[in-house]
Amino acid sequence: MTIYINGVAFDKVTVLSADRETRRTEINYNTQGDMLIDLVNRKYRLKVVFGLLTGEELASLRSLTAEIFVTVRFTAPEGEVEAQFHVVNEPAPAVTKVNGVTLYSGTELIFLQK
C-alpha cells in the first residue's frame, strides 16, 4: 500500500487505518450559558504503520513530518483522499539488523486532519 506525504511516495505501508472522527471546532455560549454555535465536522485520523525502512527512507520520512502540517494522499473507502494533516507523533522505530544491514521496523505515525 502506498501513501503520499507532500508528494513523496511511501510504498512500504503495512497498516493504514483511516478512521473518521467527529470533532467540535467552535462552541460559543451567551451570558445565560445557552449554546449559540456548535460546528461539528468529521475529520480523518490516520494510523500508518510502515514495514522495514532503510536509513534513507526513515530520514526522508522524519524530514517530511518535521513540518507542522503536511499534505497526505491515501486511498479510503470514499476513494482517493488528499488533505492537510498534522503529525501527532514523531517516527521512532526499532532498529533491526537483517543480513548485516540496519533497517528500521515498527515505524508508526498518527495523522489528524486539519
SULZI-V324079 format. One record per run of one state. SS is the DSSP state (~ for helix, > for strand, _ for the rest). FROM is the first residue (numbers start at 1). TO is the last residue. If there is no record, write none. Layout:
{{SS/FROM/TO} {SS/FROM/TO}}
//
This chain:
{{_/1/2} {>/3/5} {_/6/7} {>/8/10} {_/11/12} {>/13/29} {_/30/34} {>/35/50} {_/51/52} {>/53/53} {_/54/54} {~/55/64} {_/65/68} {>/69/76} {_/77/78} {>/79/87} {_/88/93} {>/94/98} {_/99/100} {>/101/105} {_/106/107} {>/108/113} {_/114/114}}
//
